Amino acid sequence: MIKTITQDDLIKYVYGETNSEENEQIEISLSLDEELKNDLSDFTFIKNEIKKIDLSPSQRMVDNLIFFSKNYSA
């Protein structure tokens, strides 16, 4: 029996959070469903674009946090 693959399943697959049995089910479904392949392509693209985002704080933000913590008294 082939399980219905959801977008949540695809996202887990893209991030390597599926086990070998789930991978097999997803790959079978991908071979049969063009829309699912397009969804996988979109999620893979999004994952790669997210990696490009600079998530480190600015030096100004770091300085403000340090200043606040040095001057904070409870």
Predicted model as a PDB file, atoms N, CA, C, CB and O in Angstrom, pLDDT in the B-factor column:
MODEL        1                                                                  
ATOM      1  N   MET A   1       0.830  -1.177   0.000  1.00 61.00           N  
ATOM      2  CA  MET A   1       0.000   0.000   0.000  1.00 61.00           C  
ATOM      3  C   MET A   1       0.876   1.243   0.000  1.00 61.00           C  
ATOM      4  CB  MET A   1      -0.945  -0.004   1.202  1.00 61.00           C  
ATOM      5  O   MET A   1       1.823   1.337   0.781  1.00 61.00           O  
ATOM      6  N   ILE A   2       0.568   2.194  -0.868  1.00 63.00           N  
ATOM      7  CA  ILE A   2       1.328   3.433  -0.951  1.00 63.00           C  
ATOM      8  C   ILE A   2       0.655   4.489  -0.076  1.00 63.00           C  
ATOM      9  CB  ILE A   2       1.441   3.920  -2.424  1.00 63.00           C  
ATOM     10  O   ILE A   2      -0.533   4.769  -0.230  1.00 63.00           O  
ATOM     11  N   LYS A   3       1.416   5.063   0.828  1.00 76.00           N  
ATOM     12  CA  LYS A   3       0.909   6.094   1.729  1.00 76.00           C  
ATOM     13  C   LYS A   3       0.757   7.404   0.955  1.00 76.00           C  
ATOM     14  CB  LYS A   3       1.856   6.279   2.957  1.00 76.00           C  
ATOM     15  O   LYS A   3       1.552   7.701   0.063  1.00 76.00           O  
ATOM     16  N   THR A   4      -0.257   8.176   1.299  1.00 91.00           N  
ATOM     17  CA  THR A   4      -0.395   9.501   0.710  1.00 91.00           C  
ATOM     18  C   THR A   4       0.683  10.401   1.308  1.00 91.00           C  
ATOM     19  CB  THR A   4      -1.828  10.089   0.957  1.00 91.00           C  
ATOM     20  O   THR A   4       0.776  10.556   2.526  1.00 91.00           O  
ATOM     21  N   ILE A   5       1.484  10.982   0.443  1.00 94.00           N  
ATOM     22  CA  ILE A   5       2.582  11.843   0.897  1.00 94.00           C  
ATOM     23  C   ILE A   5       2.077  13.280   0.984  1.00 94.00           C  
ATOM     24  CB  ILE A   5       3.815  11.744  -0.066  1.00 94.00           C  
ATOM     25  O   ILE A   5       1.501  13.812   0.035  1.00 94.00           O  
ATOM     26  N   THR A   6       2.305  13.892   2.140  1.00 95.00           N  
ATOM     27  CA  THR A   6       1.878  15.272   2.365  1.00 95.00           C  
ATOM     28  C   THR A   6       3.059  16.229   2.158  1.00 95.00           C  
ATOM     29  CB  THR A   6       1.288  15.436   3.793  1.00 95.00           C  
ATOM     30  O   THR A   6       4.202  15.799   2.001  1.00 95.00           O  
ATOM     31  N   GLN A   7       2.765  17.516   2.161  1.00 95.00           N  
ATOM     32  CA  GLN A   7       3.844  18.506   2.063  1.00 95.00           C  
ATOM     33  C   GLN A   7       4.738  18.447   3.301  1.00 95.00           C  
ATOM     34  CB  GLN A   7       3.263  19.929   1.889  1.00 95.00           C  
ATOM     35  O   GLN A   7       5.945  18.671   3.209  1.00 95.00           O  
ATOM     36  N   ASP A   8       4.154  18.152   4.442  1.00 96.00           N  
ATOM     37  CA  ASP A   8       4.973  17.988   5.654  1.00 96.00           C  
ATOM     38  C   ASP A   8       5.973  16.849   5.480  1.00 96.00           C  
ATOM     39  CB  ASP A   8       4.076  17.721   6.884  1.00 96.00           C  
ATOM     40  O   ASP A   8       7.127  16.963   5.894  1.00 96.00           O  
ATOM     41  N   ASP A   9       5.527  15.747   4.865  1.00 96.00           N  
ATOM     42  CA  ASP A   9       6.439  14.628   4.609  1.00 96.00           C  
ATOM     43  C   ASP A   9       7.585  15.066   3.695  1.00 96.00           C  
ATOM     44  CB  ASP A   9       5.676  13.440   3.978  1.00 96.00           C  
ATOM     45  O   ASP A   9       8.739  14.695   3.908  1.00 96.00           O  
ATOM     46  N   LEU A  10       7.247  15.866   2.666  1.00 97.00           N  
ATOM     47  CA  LEU A  10       8.280  16.336   1.738  1.00 97.00           C  
ATOM     48  C   LEU A  10       9.296  17.241   2.427  1.00 97.00           C  
ATOM     49  CB  LEU A  10       7.640  17.078   0.573  1.00 97.00           C  
ATOM     50  O   LEU A  10      10.497  17.154   2.169  1.00 97.00           O  
ATOM     51  N   ILE A  11       8.802  18.104   3.300  1.00 97.00           N  
ATOM     52  CA  ILE A  11       9.717  19.009   4.014  1.00 97.00           C  
ATOM     53  C   ILE A  11      10.660  18.200   4.902  1.00 97.00           C  
ATOM     54  CB  ILE A  11       8.921  20.040   4.868  1.00 97.00           C  
ATOM     55  O   ILE A  11      11.859  18.475   4.950  1.00 97.00           O  
ATOM     56  N   LYS A  12      10.124  17.209   5.601  1.00 97.00           N  
ATOM     57  CA  LYS A  12      10.982  16.341   6.418  1.00 97.00           C  
ATOM     58  C   LYS A  12      12.004  15.630   5.543  1.00 97.00           C  
ATOM     59  CB  LYS A  12      10.136  15.309   7.194  1.00 97.00           C  
ATOM     60  O   LYS A  12      13.159  15.467   5.935  1.00 97.00           O  
ATOM     61  N   TYR A  13      11.578  15.209   4.359  1.00 97.00           N  
ATOM     62  CA  TYR A  13      12.470  14.516   3.410  1.00 97.00           C  
ATOM     63  C   TYR A  13      13.599  15.447   2.965  1.00 97.00           C  
ATOM     64  CB  TYR A  13      11.672  14.012   2.171  1.00 97.00           C  
ATOM     65  O   TYR A  13      14.762  15.048   2.927  1.00 97.00           O  
ATOM     66  N   VAL A  14      13.249  16.681   2.632  1.00 97.00           N  
ATOM     67  CA  VAL A  14      14.247  17.661   2.176  1.00 97.00           C  
ATOM     68  C   VAL A  14      15.286  17.913   3.269  1.00 97.00           C  
ATOM     69  CB  VAL A  14      13.562  18.993   1.773  1.00 97.00           C  
ATOM     70  O   VAL A  14      16.468  18.093   2.978  1.00 97.00           O  
ATOM     71  N   TYR A  15      14.841  17.925   4.526  1.00 96.00           N  
ATOM     72  CA  TYR A  15      15.760  18.190   5.642  1.00 96.00           C  
ATOM     73  C   TYR A  15      16.382  16.908   6.212  1.00 96.00           C  
ATOM     74  CB  TYR A  15      15.024  18.934   6.751  1.00 96.00           C  
ATOM     75  O   TYR A  15      17.045  16.950   7.248  1.00 96.00           O  
ATOM     76  N   GLY A  16      16.172  15.782   5.545  1.00 97.00           N  
ATOM     77  CA  GLY A  16      16.793  14.531   5.978  1.00 97.00           C  
ATOM     78  C   GLY A  16      16.241  13.996   7.280  1.00 97.00           C  
ATOM     79  O   GLY A  16      16.948  13.317   8.025  1.00 97.00           O  
ATOM     80  N   GLU A  17      14.979  14.296   7.565  1.00 97.00           N  
ATOM     81  CA  GLU A  17      14.372  13.879   8.824  1.00 97.00           C  
ATOM     82  C   GLU A  17      13.439  12.680   8.651  1.00 97.00           C  
ATOM     83  CB  GLU A  17      13.610  15.037   9.436  1.00 97.00           C  
ATOM     84  O   GLU A  17      12.602  12.416   9.514  1.00 97.00           O  
ATOM     85  N   THR A  18      13.577  11.967   7.558  1.00 97.00           N  
ATOM     86  CA  THR A  18      12.752  10.776   7.327  1.00 97.00           C  
ATOM     87  C   THR A  18      13.631   9.538   7.408  1.00 97.00           C  
ATOM     88  CB  THR A  18      12.030  10.848   5.947  1.00 97.00           C  
ATOM     89  O   THR A  18      14.827   9.593   7.121  1.00 97.00           O  
ATOM     90  N   ASN A  19      13.032   8.428   7.799  1.00 97.00           N  
ATOM     91  CA  ASN A  19      13.793   7.188   7.872  1.00 97.00           C  
ATOM     92  C   ASN A  19      13.778   6.486   6.511  1.00 97.00           C  
ATOM     93  CB  ASN A  19      13.220   6.260   8.971  1.00 97.00           C  
ATOM     94  O   ASN A  19      13.141   6.958   5.569  1.00 97.00           O  
ATOM     95  N   SER A  20      14.474   5.375   6.420  1.00 97.00           N  
ATOM     96  CA  SER A  20      14.623   4.702   5.119  1.00 97.00           C  
ATOM     97  C   SER A  20      13.286   4.218   4.559  1.00 97.00           C  
ATOM     98  CB  SER A  20      15.577   3.520   5.250  1.00 97.00           C  
ATOM     99  O   SER A  20      13.076   4.255   3.346  1.00 97.00           O  
ATOM    100  N   GLU A  21      12.388   3.767   5.423  1.00 96.00           N  
ATOM    101  CA  GLU A  21      11.064   3.320   4.948  1.00 96.00           C  
ATOM    102  C   GLU A  21      10.262   4.498   4.387  1.00 96.00           C  
ATOM    103  CB  GLU A  21      10.273   2.639   6.100  1.00 96.00           C  
ATOM    104  O   GLU A  21       9.625   4.393   3.339  1.00 96.00           O  
ATOM    105  N   GLU A  22      10.309   5.616   5.105  1.00 96.00           N  
ATOM    106  CA  GLU A  22       9.611   6.820   4.623  1.00 96.00           C  
ATOM    107  C   GLU A  22      10.229   7.327   3.321  1.00 96.00           C  
ATOM    108  CB  GLU A  22       9.651   7.932   5.692  1.00 96.00           C  
ATOM    109  O   GLU A  22       9.518   7.751   2.409  1.00 96.00           O  
ATOM    110  N   ASN A  23      11.563   7.278   3.246  1.00 96.00           N  
ATOM    111  CA  ASN A  23      12.242   7.698   2.010  1.00 96.00           C  
ATOM    112  C   ASN A  23      11.756   6.874   0.824  1.00 96.00           C  
ATOM    113  CB  ASN A  23      13.775   7.563   2.156  1.00 96.00           C  
ATOM    114  O   ASN A  23      11.486   7.409  -0.252  1.00 96.00           O  
ATOM    115  N   GLU A  24      11.649   5.572   1.034  1.00 96.00           N  
ATOM    116  CA  GLU A  24      11.210   4.683  -0.038  1.00 96.00           C  
ATOM    117  C   GLU A  24       9.785   5.032  -0.479  1.00 96.00           C  
ATOM    118  CB  GLU A  24      11.285   3.212   0.419  1.00 96.00           C  
ATOM    119  O   GLU A  24       9.497   5.079  -1.675  1.00 96.00           O  
ATOM    120  N   GLN A  25       8.899   5.274   0.487  1.00 96.00           N  
ATOM    121  CA  GLN A  25       7.515   5.634   0.150  1.00 96.00           C  
ATOM    122  C   GLN A  25       7.458   6.963  -0.604  1.00 96.00           C  
ATOM    123  CB  GLN A  25       6.659   5.717   1.426  1.00 96.00           C  
ATOM    124  O   GLN A  25       6.715   7.107  -1.575  1.00 96.00           O  
ATOM    125  N   ILE A  26       8.243   7.914  -0.149  1.00 96.00           N  
ATOM    126  CA  ILE A  26       8.260   9.227  -0.800  1.00 96.00           C  
ATOM    127  C   ILE A  26       8.803   9.106  -2.221  1.00 96.00           C  
ATOM    128  CB  ILE A  26       9.109  10.231   0.015  1.00 96.00           C  
ATOM    129  O   ILE A  26       8.247   9.692  -3.151  1.00 96.00           O  
ATOM    130  N   GLU A  27       9.878   8.354  -2.390  1.00 96.00           N  
ATOM    131  CA  GLU A  27      10.486   8.224  -3.715  1.00 96.00           C  
ATOM    132  C   GLU A  27       9.571   7.483  -4.690  1.00 96.00           C  
ATOM    133  CB  GLU A  27      11.823   7.499  -3.609  1.00 96.00           C  
ATOM    134  O   GLU A  27       9.557   7.796  -5.880  1.00 96.00           O  
ATOM    135  N   ILE A  28       8.817   6.515  -4.202  1.00 95.00           N  
ATOM    136  CA  ILE A  28       7.828   5.850  -5.060  1.00 95.00           C  
ATOM    137  C   ILE A  28       6.758   6.850  -5.484  1.00 95.00           C  
ATOM    138  CB  ILE A  28       7.181   4.641  -4.328  1.00 95.00           C  
ATOM    139  O   ILE A  28       6.384   6.921  -6.655  1.00 95.00           O  
ATOM    140  N   SER A  29       6.273   7.617  -4.516  1.00 95.00           N  
ATOM    141  CA  SER A  29       5.243   8.615  -4.828  1.00 95.00           C  
ATOM    142  C   SER A  29       5.766   9.675  -5.793  1.00 95.00           C  
ATOM    143  CB  SER A  29       4.742   9.283  -3.544  1.00 95.00           C  
ATOM    144  O   SER A  29       5.046  10.119  -6.686  1.00 95.00           O  
ATOM    145  N   LEU A  30       7.018  10.075  -5.608  1.00 95.00           N  
ATOM    146  CA  LEU A  30       7.612  11.065  -6.507  1.00 95.00           C  
ATOM    147  C   LEU A  30       7.691  10.550  -7.937  1.00 95.00           C  
ATOM    148  CB  LEU A  30       9.001  11.453  -6.021  1.00 95.00           C  
ATOM    149  O   LEU A  30       7.544  11.313  -8.891  1.00 95.00           O  
ATOM    150  N   SER A  31       7.925   9.249  -8.076  1.00 95.00           N  
ATOM    151  CA  SER A  31       8.030   8.685  -9.434  1.00 95.00           C  
ATOM    152  C   SER A  31       6.674   8.623 -10.134  1.00 95.00           C  
ATOM    153  CB  SER A  31       8.641   7.283  -9.378  1.00 95.00           C  
ATOM    154  O   SER A  31       6.602   8.461 -11.352  1.00 95.00           O  
ATOM    155  N   LEU A  32       5.602   8.754  -9.353  1.00 94.00           N  
ATOM    156  CA  LEU A  32       4.259   8.627  -9.921  1.00 94.00           C  
ATOM    157  C   LEU A  32       3.491   9.944 -10.001  1.00 94.00           C  
ATOM    158  CB  LEU A  32       3.470   7.653  -9.114  1.00 94.00           C  
ATOM    159  O   LEU A  32       2.462  10.016 -10.673  1.00 94.00           O  
ATOM    160  N   ASP A  33       3.979  10.990  -9.321  1.00 94.00           N  
ATOM    161  CA  ASP A  33       3.191  12.217  -9.178  1.00 94.00           C  
ATOM    162  C   ASP A  33       4.037  13.443  -9.547  1.00 94.00           C  
ATOM    163  CB  ASP A  33       2.652  12.351  -7.728  1.00 94.00           C  
ATOM    164  O   ASP A  33       4.960  13.821  -8.826  1.00 94.00           O  
ATOM    165  N   GLU A  34       3.699  14.049 -10.685  1.00 96.00           N  
ATOM    166  CA  GLU A  34       4.460  15.214 -11.166  1.00 96.00           C  
ATOM    167  C   GLU A  34       4.285  16.426 -10.237  1.00 96.00           C  
ATOM    168  CB  GLU A  34       4.016  15.584 -12.598  1.00 96.00           C  
ATOM    169  O   GLU A  34       5.225  17.197 -10.043  1.00 96.00           O  
ATOM    170  N   GLU A  35       3.097  16.591  -9.671  1.00 95.00           N  
ATOM    171  CA  GLU A  35       2.864  17.723  -8.765  1.00 95.00           C  
ATOM    172  C   GLU A  35       3.709  17.587  -7.502  1.00 95.00           C  
ATOM    173  CB  GLU A  35       1.371  17.822  -8.395  1.00 95.00           C  
ATOM    174  O   GLU A  35       4.226  18.573  -6.976  1.00 95.00           O  
ATOM    175  N   LEU A  36       3.836  16.372  -7.033  1.00 95.00           N  
ATOM    176  CA  LEU A  36       4.681  16.122  -5.860  1.00 95.00           C  
ATOM    177  C   LEU A  36       6.137  16.450  -6.176  1.00 95.00           C  
ATOM    178  CB  LEU A  36       4.551  14.653  -5.395  1.00 95.00           C  
ATOM    179  O   LEU A  36       6.848  16.996  -5.334  1.00 95.00           O  
ATOM    180  N   LYS A  37       6.581  16.117  -7.389  1.00 96.00           N  
ATOM    181  CA  LYS A  37       7.951  16.457  -7.809  1.00 96.00           C  
ATOM    182  C   LYS A  37       8.145  17.969  -7.825  1.00 96.00           C  
ATOM    183  CB  LYS A  37       8.258  15.866  -9.207  1.00 96.00           C  
ATOM    184  O   LYS A  37       9.189  18.471  -7.410  1.00 96.00           O  
ATOM    185  N   ASN A  38       7.144  18.685  -8.302  1.00 97.00           N  
ATOM    186  CA  ASN A  38       7.241  20.150  -8.328  1.00 97.00           C  
ATOM    187  C   ASN A  38       7.310  20.704  -6.910  1.00 97.00           C  
ATOM    188  CB  ASN A  38       6.040  20.764  -9.082  1.00 97.00           C  
ATOM    189  O   ASN A  38       8.078  21.625  -6.632  1.00 97.00           O  
ATOM    190  N   ASP A  39       6.501  20.137  -6.012  1.00 97.00           N  
ATOM    191  CA  ASP A  39       6.550  20.563  -4.608  1.00 97.00           C  
ATOM    192  C   ASP A  39       7.936  20.304  -4.014  1.00 97.00           C  
ATOM    193  CB  ASP A  39       5.469  19.829  -3.781  1.00 97.00           C  
ATOM    194  O   ASP A  39       8.477  21.146  -3.299  1.00 97.00           O  
ATOM    195  N   LEU A  40       8.501  19.141  -4.313  1.00 97.00           N  
ATOM    196  CA  LEU A  40       9.835  18.812  -3.803  1.00 97.00           C  
ATOM    197  C   LEU A  40      10.862  19.810  -4.332  1.00 97.00           C  
ATOM    198  CB  LEU A  40      10.232  17.370  -4.200  1.00 97.00           C  
ATOM    199  O   LEU A  40      11.737  20.265  -3.594  1.00 97.00           O  
ATOM    200  N   SER A  41      10.748  20.142  -5.606  1.00 97.00           N  
ATOM    201  CA  SER A  41      11.662  21.122  -6.200  1.00 97.00           C  
ATOM    202  C   SER A  41      11.531  22.473  -5.505  1.00 97.00           C  
ATOM    203  CB  SER A  41      11.387  21.273  -7.708  1.00 97.00           C  
ATOM    204  O   SER A  41      12.535  23.123  -5.214  1.00 97.00           O  
ATOM    205  N   ASP A  42      10.303  22.893  -5.240  1.00 97.00           N  
ATOM    206  CA  ASP A  42      10.078  24.167  -4.538  1.00 97.00           C  
ATOM    207  C   ASP A  42      10.684  24.140  -3.133  1.00 97.00           C  
ATOM    208  CB  ASP A  42       8.567  24.473  -4.453  1.00 97.00           C  
ATOM    209  O   ASP A  42      11.358  25.088  -2.729  1.00 97.00           O  
ATOM    210  N   PHE A  43      10.449  23.071  -2.398  1.00 97.00           N  
ATOM    211  CA  PHE A  43      10.969  22.992  -1.026  1.00 97.00           C  
ATOM    212  C   PHE A  43      12.503  22.950  -1.007  1.00 97.00           C  
ATOM    213  CB  PHE A  43      10.402  21.749  -0.315  1.00 97.00           C  
ATOM    214  O   PHE A  43      13.136  23.532  -0.125  1.00 97.00           O  
ATOM    215  N   THR A  44      13.081  22.267  -1.973  1.00 97.00           N  
ATOM    216  CA  THR A  44      14.538  22.215  -2.068  1.00 97.00           C  
ATOM    217  C   THR A  44      15.094  23.605  -2.373  1.00 97.00           C  
ATOM    218  CB  THR A  44      14.979  21.207  -3.155  1.00 97.00           C  
ATOM    219  O   THR A  44      16.091  24.025  -1.786  1.00 97.00           O  
ATOM    220  N   PHE A  45      14.440  24.315  -3.294  1.00 97.00           N  
ATOM    221  CA  PHE A  45      14.854  25.682  -3.624  1.00 97.00           C  
ATOM    222  C   PHE A  45      14.771  26.576  -2.392  1.00 97.00           C  
ATOM    223  CB  PHE A  45      13.981  26.256  -4.761  1.00 97.00           C  
ATOM    224  O   PHE A  45      15.707  27.318  -2.093  1.00 97.00           O  
ATOM    225  N   ILE A  46      13.646  26.503  -1.678  1.00 96.00           N  
ATOM    226  CA  ILE A  46      13.453  27.328  -0.481  1.00 96.00           C  
ATOM    227  C   ILE A  46      14.520  27.013   0.571  1.00 96.00           C  
ATOM    228  CB  ILE A  46      12.040  27.105   0.109  1.00 96.00           C  
ATOM    229  O   ILE A  46      15.079  27.922   1.186  1.00 96.00           O  
ATOM    230  N   LYS A  47      14.797  25.732   0.774  1.00 96.00           N  
ATOM    231  CA  LYS A  47      15.818  25.343   1.755  1.00 96.00           C  
ATOM    232  C   LYS A  47      17.164  25.972   1.390  1.00 96.00           C  
ATOM    233  CB  LYS A  47      15.948  23.795   1.830  1.00 96.00           C  
ATOM    234  O   LYS A  47      17.863  26.502   2.254  1.00 96.00           O  
ATOM    235  N   ASN A  48      17.519  25.910   0.108  1.00 95.00           N  
ATOM    236  CA  ASN A  48      18.798  26.471  -0.330  1.00 95.00           C  
ATOM    237  C   ASN A  48      18.826  27.988  -0.208  1.00 95.00           C  
ATOM    238  CB  ASN A  48      19.083  26.067  -1.767  1.00 95.00           C  
ATOM    239  O   ASN A  48      19.868  28.562   0.109  1.00 95.00           O  
ATOM    240  N   GLU A  49      17.695  28.646  -0.456  1.00 95.00           N  
ATOM    241  CA  GLU A  49      17.641  30.099  -0.319  1.00 95.00           C  
ATOM    242  C   GLU A  49      17.740  30.523   1.141  1.00 95.00           C  
ATOM    243  CB  GLU A  49      16.353  30.640  -0.934  1.00 95.00           C  
ATOM    244  O   GLU A  49      18.381  31.526   1.454  1.00 95.00           O  
ATOM    245  N   ILE A  50      17.114  29.771   2.031  1.00 92.00           N  
ATOM    246  CA  ILE A  50      17.176  30.087   3.465  1.00 92.00           C  
ATOM    247  C   ILE A  50      18.614  30.024   3.963  1.00 92.00           C  
ATOM    248  CB  ILE A  50      16.288  29.117   4.277  1.00 92.00           C  
ATOM    249  O   ILE A  50      19.017  30.806   4.824  1.00 92.00           O  
ATOM    250  N   LYS A  51      19.390  29.079   3.412  1.00 90.00           N  
ATOM    251  CA  LYS A  51      20.793  28.951   3.825  1.00 90.00           C  
ATOM    252  C   LYS A  51      21.597  30.204   3.512  1.00 90.00           C  
ATOM    253  CB  LYS A  51      21.432  27.751   3.143  1.00 90.00           C  
ATOM    254  O   LYS A  51      22.603  30.476   4.167  1.00 90.00           O  
ATOM    255  N   LYS A  52      21.163  30.964   2.521  1.00 91.00           N  
ATOM    256  CA  LYS A  52      21.900  32.151   2.085  1.00 91.00           C  
ATOM    257  C   LYS A  52      21.649  33.365   2.971  1.00 91.00           C  
ATOM    258  CB  LYS A  52      21.534  32.486   0.665  1.00 91.00           C  
ATOM    259  O   LYS A  52      22.382  34.352   2.899  1.00 91.00           O  
ATOM    260  N   ILE A  53      20.611  33.294   3.809  1.00 90.00           N  
ATOM    261  CA  ILE A  53      20.252  34.436   4.643  1.00 90.00           C  
ATOM    262  C   ILE A  53      21.250  34.571   5.789  1.00 90.00           C  
ATOM    263  CB  ILE A  53      18.810  34.288   5.189  1.00 90.00           C  
ATOM    264  O   ILE A  53      21.558  33.600   6.480  1.00 90.00           O  
ATOM    265  N   ASP A  54      21.745  35.781   5.974  1.00 81.00           N  
ATOM    266  CA  ASP A  54      22.677  36.060   7.064  1.00 81.00           C  
ATOM    267  C   ASP A  54      21.872  36.209   8.352  1.00 81.00           C  
ATOM    268  CB  ASP A  54      23.527  37.348   6.774  1.00 81.00           C  
ATOM    269  O   ASP A  54      21.122  37.173   8.510  1.00 81.00           O  
ATOM    270  N   LEU A  55      22.025  35.274   9.258  1.00 83.00           N  
ATOM    271  CA  LEU A  55      21.249  35.279  10.487  1.00 83.00           C  
ATOM    272  C   LEU A  55      22.032  35.799  11.696  1.00 83.00           C  
ATOM    273  CB  LEU A  55      20.753  33.892  10.769  1.00 83.00           C  
ATOM    274  O   LEU A  55      21.564  35.695  12.830  1.00 83.00           O  
ATOM    275  N   SER A  56      23.205  36.349  11.461  1.00 89.00           N  
ATOM    276  CA  SER A  56      23.967  36.858  12.593  1.00 89.00           C  
ATOM    277  C   SER A  56      23.536  38.293  12.889  1.00 89.00           C  
ATOM    278  CB  SER A  56      25.492  36.787  12.310  1.00 89.00           C  
ATOM    279  O   SER A  56      23.198  39.047  11.977  1.00 89.00           O  
ATOM    280  N   PRO A  57      23.549  38.664  14.169  1.00 90.00           N  
ATOM    281  CA  PRO A  57      23.116  40.021  14.539  1.00 90.00           C  
ATOM    282  C   PRO A  57      24.161  41.051  14.114  1.00 90.00           C  
ATOM    283  CB  PRO A  57      22.863  40.117  16.065  1.00 90.00           C  
ATOM    284  O   PRO A  57      25.341  40.736  13.959  1.00 90.00           O  
ATOM    285  N   SER A  58      23.708  42.260  13.933  1.00 92.00           N  
ATOM    286  CA  SER A  58      24.637  43.341  13.587  1.00 92.00           C  
ATOM    287  C   SER A  58      25.508  43.665  14.803  1.00 92.00           C  
ATOM    288  CB  SER A  58      23.863  44.614  13.107  1.00 92.00           C  
ATOM    289  O   SER A  58      25.147  43.352  15.938  1.00 92.00           O  
ATOM    290  N   GLN A  59      26.639  44.285  14.554  1.00 95.00           N  
ATOM    291  CA  GLN A  59      27.530  44.672  15.657  1.00 95.00           C  
ATOM    292  C   GLN A  59      26.824  45.663  16.584  1.00 95.00           C  
ATOM    293  CB  GLN A  59      28.846  45.291  15.108  1.00 95.00           C  
ATOM    294  O   GLN A  59      27.032  45.638  17.797  1.00 95.00           O  
ATOM    295  N   ARG A  60      25.991  46.535  16.012  1.00 96.00           N  
ATOM    296  CA  ARG A  60      25.240  47.497  16.824  1.00 96.00           C  
ATOM    297  C   ARG A  60      24.322  46.774  17.805  1.00 96.00           C  
ATOM    298  CB  ARG A  60      24.416  48.439  15.923  1.00 96.00           C  
ATOM    299  O   ARG A  60      24.224  47.166  18.968  1.00 96.00           O  
ATOM    300  N   MET A  61      23.652  45.721  17.343  1.00 95.00           N  
ATOM    301  CA  MET A  61      22.767  44.947  18.212  1.00 95.00           C  
ATOM    302  C   MET A  61      23.564  44.276  19.321  1.00 95.00           C  
ATOM    303  CB  MET A  61      21.994  43.896  17.402  1.00 95.00           C  
ATOM    304  O   MET A  61      23.138  44.280  20.476  1.00 95.00           O  
ATOM    305  N   VAL A  62      24.702  43.706  18.988  1.00 95.00           N  
ATOM    306  CA  VAL A  62      25.550  43.060  19.987  1.00 95.00           C  
ATOM    307  C   VAL A  62      25.999  44.084  21.021  1.00 95.00           C  
ATOM    308  CB  VAL A  62      26.775  42.388  19.320  1.00 95.00           C  
ATOM    309  O   VAL A  62      25.945  43.827  22.223  1.00 95.00           O  
ATOM    310  N   ASP A  63      26.441  45.246  20.548  1.00 96.00           N  
ATOM    311  CA  ASP A  63      26.883  46.314  21.470  1.00 96.00           C  
ATOM    312  C   ASP A  63      25.746  46.740  22.397  1.00 96.00           C  
ATOM    313  CB  ASP A  63      27.401  47.540  20.675  1.00 96.00           C  
ATOM    314  O   ASP A  63      25.965  46.940  23.592  1.00 96.00           O  
ATOM    315  N   ASN A  64      24.548  46.880  21.863  1.00 96.00           N  
ATOM    316  CA  ASN A  64      23.395  47.272  22.687  1.00 96.00           C  
ATOM    317  C   ASN A  64      23.075  46.215  23.737  1.00 96.00           C  
ATOM    318  CB  ASN A  64      22.165  47.513  21.803  1.00 96.00           C  
ATOM    319  O   ASN A  64      22.755  46.555  24.876  1.00 96.00           O  
ATOM    320  N   LEU A  65      23.156  44.948  23.375  1.00 95.00           N  
ATOM    321  CA  LEU A  65      22.896  43.876  24.340  1.00 95.00           C  
ATOM    322  C   LEU A  65      23.945  43.856  25.450  1.00 95.00           C  
ATOM    323  CB  LEU A  65      22.863  42.519  23.629  1.00 95.00           C  
ATOM    324  O   LEU A  65      23.618  43.685  26.624  1.00 95.00           O  
ATOM    325  N   ILE A  66      25.187  44.030  25.071  1.00 95.00           N  
ATOM    326  CA  ILE A  66      26.264  44.062  26.067  1.00 95.00           C  
ATOM    327  C   ILE A  66      26.082  45.263  26.997  1.00 95.00           C  
ATOM    328  CB  ILE A  66      27.654  44.120  25.373  1.00 95.00           C  
ATOM    329  O   ILE A  66      26.222  45.146  28.214  1.00 95.00           O  
ATOM    330  N   PHE A  67      25.770  46.408  26.413  1.00 95.00           N  
ATOM    331  CA  PHE A  67      25.543  47.608  27.222  1.00 95.00           C  
ATOM    332  C   PHE A  67      24.385  47.380  28.192  1.00 95.00           C  
ATOM    333  CB  PHE A  67      25.253  48.831  26.317  1.00 95.00           C  
ATOM    334  O   PHE A  67      24.488  47.714  29.372  1.00 95.00           O  
ATOM    335  N   PHE A  68      23.282  46.810  27.695  1.00 95.00           N  
ATOM    336  CA  PHE A  68      22.112  46.565  28.535  1.00 95.00           C  
ATOM    337  C   PHE A  68      22.454  45.597  29.666  1.00 95.00           C  
ATOM    338  CB  PHE A  68      20.951  46.010  27.692  1.00 95.00           C  
ATOM    339  O   PHE A  68      22.093  45.838  30.818  1.00 95.00           O  
ATOM    340  N   SER A  69      23.146  44.508  29.343  1.00 94.00           N  
ATOM    341  CA  SER A  69      23.434  43.508  30.377  1.00 94.00           C  
ATOM    342  C   SER A  69      24.391  44.039  31.429  1.00 94.00           C  
ATOM    343  CB  SER A  69      24.012  42.252  29.749  1.00 94.00           C  
ATOM    344  O   SER A  69      24.300  43.661  32.597  1.00 94.00           O  
ATOM    345  N   LYS A  70      25.309  44.909  31.029  1.00 94.00           N  
ATOM    346  CA  LYS A  70      26.241  45.488  32.015  1.00 94.00           C  
ATOM    347  C   LYS A  70      25.555  46.488  32.938  1.00 94.00           C  
ATOM    348  CB  LYS A  70      27.405  46.172  31.300  1.00 94.00           C  
ATOM    349  O   LYS A  70      25.975  46.693  34.078  1.00 94.00           O  
ATOM    350  N   ASN A  71      24.496  47.105  32.428  1.00 92.00           N  
ATOM    351  CA  ASN A  71      23.820  48.145  33.211  1.00 92.00           C  
ATOM    352  C   ASN A  71      22.505  47.685  33.835  1.00 92.00           C  
ATOM    353  CB  ASN A  71      23.559  49.339  32.340  1.00 92.00           C  
ATOM    354  O   ASN A  71      21.817  48.478  34.477  1.00 92.00           O  
ATOM    355  N   TYR A  72      22.152  46.422  33.655  1.00 87.00           N  
ATOM    356  CA  TYR A  72      20.892  45.914  34.190  1.00 87.00           C  
ATOM    357  C   TYR A  72      21.070  45.493  35.642  1.00 87.00           C  
ATOM    358  CB  TYR A  72      20.379  44.731  33.347  1.00 87.00           C  
ATOM    359  O   TYR A  72      22.012  44.776  35.980  1.00 87.00           O  
ATOM    360  N   SER A  73      20.182  45.932  36.474  1.00 81.00           N  
ATOM    361  CA  SER A  73      20.214  45.467  37.858  1.00 81.00           C  
ATOM    362  C   SER A  73      18.799  45.057  38.253  1.00 81.00           C  
ATOM    363  CB  SER A  73      20.774  46.573  38.821  1.00 81.00           C  
ATOM    364  O   SER A  73      17.835  45.777  37.991  1.00 81.00           O  
ATOM    365  N   ALA A  74      18.689  43.914  38.875  1.00 71.00           N  
ATOM    366  CA  ALA A  74      17.375  43.382  39.256  1.00 71.00           C  
ATOM    367  C   ALA A  74      17.033  43.756  40.669  1.00 71.00           C  
ATOM    368  CB  ALA A  74      17.334  41.872  39.099  1.00 71.00           C  
ATOM    369  O   ALA A  74      15.965  43.394  41.161  1.00 71.00           O  
TER     370      ALA A  74                                                      
ENDMDL                                                                          
END                                                                             
